[in-house]
Amino acid sequence: MEAKLNSKHILLLGLITVCCVIELALTSSELYMIKPAQLRRLVYDYGAFWPGLLYNWKPNYTAQPIAMFITYGFLHTGFVHLAVNMITLWSLGRAVLNQVGQVSFVIIYAGASLGGAAVFALLAHGLRPMVGASGALFGLLGAILAWEYVDTHTDREGRRHIVKVILLLAGLNFVLWWAMDGQLAWQAHLGGFVVGWMAALLITRKPLKEH
């Protein structure tokens, strides 16, 4: 059982490990356990998603406007942010891997992360950067709900339930955005969810006996 778990979820565990190691280094820097003391600011300057870099801002390195579409998803604002996202990743990630293989998982996860960044760039206002895996996580959730929607094609009550879940998520995002004084990247959540939903509909799932 354990061997099967390790082999099946090695990519998932790898993602969690990378995010945890990065946040451990950034927090250690803030506690003056390692140098430089301003490591978080430096890493954010080079790795966070800055919408202005898609316009007239000068990048720190040539590939930054492209690389930030990937790097932002591995950064977090602290251990609370990290813990919430990694617990969610473990839960949703296993559910998605029960439906598809690791390659398809990467397509959904990476696509949702890119989609989340793209919608954030289009809709976000202000100069603040974005970090976190939540865009990709909403993509995993979008994929799961898309499959459930397809599976309940003859069940109106089941489809109504899925619609209610989506409306609840939208309402929760609005409440959190208001409570956090506009600091919630709901745009990334929206973009990730839509891309995850669409990707799930294009991916062939495992046969039922393998679930």
C-alpha positions as semicolon CSV with decimal commas, in nm:
position;residue;x (nm);y (nm);z (nm)
1;M;0,000;0,000;0,000
2;E;0,274;0,242;0,101
3;A;0,492;0,157;-0,200
4;K;0,198;0,212;-0,430
5;L;0,127;0,548;-0,269
6;N;0,488;0,667;-0,304
7;S;0,511;0,566;-0,668
8;K;0,173;0,706;-0,766
9;H;0,215;1,041;-0,597
10;I;0,587;1,105;-0,641
11;L;0,526;1,414;-0,856
12;L;0,275;1,549;-0,607
13;L;0,517;1,498;-0,318
14;G;0,791;1,661;-0,524
15;L;0,584;1,977;-0,579
16;I;0,506;2,001;-0,209
17;T;0,871;1,949;-0,117
18;V;0,996;2,222;-0,351
19;C;0,744;2,475;-0,217
20;C;0,827;2,385;0,143
21;V;1,203;2,411;0,093
22;I;1,170;2,753;-0,070
23;E;0,947;2,889;0,207
24;L;1,177;2,742;0,474
25;A;1,469;2,931;0,321
26;L;1,274;3,258;0,301
27;T;1,148;3,232;0,658
28;S;1,495;3,136;0,785
29;S;1,629;3,450;0,622
30;E;1,368;3,665;0,797
31;L;1,473;3,507;1,128
32;Y;1,838;3,589;1,048
33;M;1,927;3,219;1,044
34;I;2,072;3,246;0,693
35;K;2,189;3,534;0,475
36;P;2,095;3,760;0,313
37;A;1,835;3,896;0,554
38;Q;1,625;4,037;0,268
39;L;1,608;3,709;0,079
40;R;1,226;3,713;0,051
41;R;1,226;4,056;-0,110
42;L;1,503;3,949;-0,347
43;V;1,324;3,628;-0,446
44;Y;0,996;3,814;-0,495
45;D;1,173;4,072;-0,711
46;Y;1,296;3,795;-0,939
47;G;1,027;3,526;-0,908
48;A;0,689;3,677;-0,821
49;F;0,435;3,762;-1,089
50;W;0,454;4,134;-1,167
51;P;0,188;4,240;-1,423
52;G;0,387;4,555;-1,501
53;L;0,660;4,343;-1,660
54;L;0,418;4,265;-1,942
55;Y;0,397;4,635;-2,021
56;N;0,665;4,898;-1,968
57;W;0,851;4,778;-1,659
58;K;1,217;4,689;-1,696
59;P;1,282;4,323;-1,598
60;N;1,568;4,215;-1,373
61;Y;1,671;3,963;-1,638
62;T;1,567;3,912;-1,999
63;A;1,346;3,606;-1,950
64;Q;1,167;3,733;-1,638
65;P;0,838;3,835;-1,810
66;I;0,807;3,472;-1,927
67;A;0,966;3,288;-1,635
68;M;0,741;3,456;-1,379
69;F;0,442;3,266;-1,524
70;I;0,604;2,956;-1,372
71;T;0,807;3,075;-1,073
72;Y;0,526;3,262;-0,893
73;G;0,345;2,935;-0,823
74;F;0,630;2,806;-0,605
75;L;0,641;3,111;-0,377
76;H;0,421;3,189;-0,076
77;T;0,380;3,471;0,171
78;G;0,453;3,265;0,483
79;F;0,397;2,930;0,651
80;V;0,022;2,979;0,696
81;H;-0,025;3,051;0,325
82;L;0,204;2,760;0,242
83;A;0,031;2,516;0,479
84;V;-0,317;2,593;0,345
85;N;-0,204;2,555;-0,014
86;M;0,000;2,237;0,041
87;I;-0,277;2,062;0,235
88;T;-0,516;2,156;-0,046
89;L;-0,265;2,038;-0,308
90;W;-0,229;1,700;-0,138
91;S;-0,605;1,655;-0,116
92;L;-0,704;1,776;-0,464
93;G;-0,391;1,635;-0,626
94;R;-0,466;1,282;-0,513
95;A;-0,824;1,313;-0,638
96;V;-0,702;1,423;-0,982
97;L;-0,436;1,150;-0,994
98;N;-0,706;0,895;-0,927
99;Q;-0,864;1,005;-1,254
100;V;-0,558;1,060;-1,476
101;G;-0,188;0,983;-1,494
102;Q;0,101;1,207;-1,393
103;V;0,148;1,356;-1,741
104;S;-0,216;1,465;-1,756
105;F;-0,188;1,594;-1,400
106;V;0,104;1,815;-1,504
107;I;-0,095;1,944;-1,803
108;I;-0,387;2,043;-1,580
109;Y;-0,171;2,186;-1,300
110;A;0,069;2,380;-1,522
111;G;-0,207;2,497;-1,754
112;A;-0,413;2,625;-1,464
113;S;-0,112;2,804;-1,317
114;L;-0,044;2,974;-1,650
115;G;-0,411;3,056;-1,698
116;G;-0,435;3,201;-1,349
117;A;-0,139;3,429;-1,416
118;A;-0,279;3,537;-1,753
119;V;-0,619;3,635;-1,610
120;F;-0,448;3,810;-1,318
121;A;-0,244;4,012;-1,567
122;L;-0,558;4,108;-1,757
123;L;-0,786;4,196;-1,465
124;A;-0,568;4,293;-1,169
125;H;-0,513;4,658;-1,086
126;G;-0,230;4,810;-0,888
127;L;0,141;4,744;-0,856
128;R;0,138;4,452;-0,612
129;P;0,294;4,119;-0,714
130;M;0,125;3,779;-0,696
131;V;0,263;3,459;-0,544
132;G;0,113;3,125;-0,451
133;A;-0,014;2,799;-0,598
134;S;-0,382;2,884;-0,559
135;G;-0,439;2,941;-0,932
136;A;-0,318;2,588;-1,004
137;L;-0,519;2,452;-0,710
138;F;-0,838;2,606;-0,843
139;G;-0,751;2,439;-1,172
140;L;-0,742;2,099;-1,000
141;L;-1,077;2,178;-0,841
142;G;-1,215;2,288;-1,176
143;A;-1,103;1,958;-1,330
144;I;-1,271;1,754;-1,056
145;L;-1,598;1,944;-1,090
146;A;-1,586;1,917;-1,468
147;W;-1,560;1,540;-1,447
148;E;-1,843;1,528;-1,195
149;Y;-2,052;1,746;-1,425
150;V;-1,992;1,507;-1,715
151;D;-2,067;1,203;-1,499
152;T;-2,402;1,351;-1,393
153;H;-2,519;1,432;-1,748
154;T;-2,851;1,255;-1,681
155;D;-2,883;1,370;-1,322
156;R;-3,026;1,721;-1,301
157;E;-2,997;1,727;-0,922
158;G;-2,628;1,634;-0,946
159;R;-2,564;1,916;-1,193
160;R;-2,750;2,160;-0,972
161;H;-2,522;2,058;-0,686
162;I;-2,212;2,133;-0,894
163;V;-2,351;2,472;-0,996
164;K;-2,418;2,546;-0,628
165;V;-2,057;2,455;-0,543
166;I;-1,929;2,692;-0,813
167;L;-2,152;2,974;-0,688
168;L;-2,035;2,905;-0,332
169;L;-1,672;2,930;-0,443
170;A;-1,744;3,258;-0,618
171;G;-1,916;3,393;-0,308
172;L;-1,634;3,276;-0,083
173;N;-1,378;3,448;-0,304
174;F;-1,578;3,770;-0,286
175;V;-1,601;3,754;0,094
176;L;-1,229;3,680;0,131
177;W;-1,140;3,955;-0,117
178;W;-1,346;4,201;0,089
179;A;-1,210;4,075;0,424
180;M;-0,851;4,095;0,296
181;D;-0,901;4,449;0,168
182;G;-0,858;4,350;-0,194
183;Q;-0,541;4,148;-0,140
184;L;-0,689;3,818;-0,263
185;A;-0,584;3,723;-0,616
186;W;-0,933;3,613;-0,721
187;Q;-0,834;3,673;-1,082
188;A;-0,581;3,388;-1,061
189;H;-0,845;3,166;-0,900
190;L;-1,087;3,239;-1,184
191;G;-0,831;3,181;-1,457
192;G;-0,701;2,862;-1,300
193;F;-1,051;2,723;-1,249
194;V;-1,159;2,788;-1,609
195;V;-0,842;2,639;-1,759
196;G;-0,860;2,336;-1,527
197;W;-1,223;2,275;-1,623
198;M;-1,150;2,301;-1,996
199;A;-0,837;2,085;-1,975
200;A;-1,026;1,813;-1,788
201;L;-1,282;1,787;-2,068
202;L;-1,004;1,730;-2,322
203;I;-0,817;1,465;-2,122
204;T;-0,903;1,096;-2,133
205;R;-0,947;0,955;-1,785
206;K;-0,835;0,616;-1,660
207;P;-1,079;0,328;-1,698
208;L;-1,317;0,302;-1,403
209;K;-1,152;-0,016;-1,273
210;E;-0,825;0,177;-1,219
211;H;-0,985;0,454;-1,010
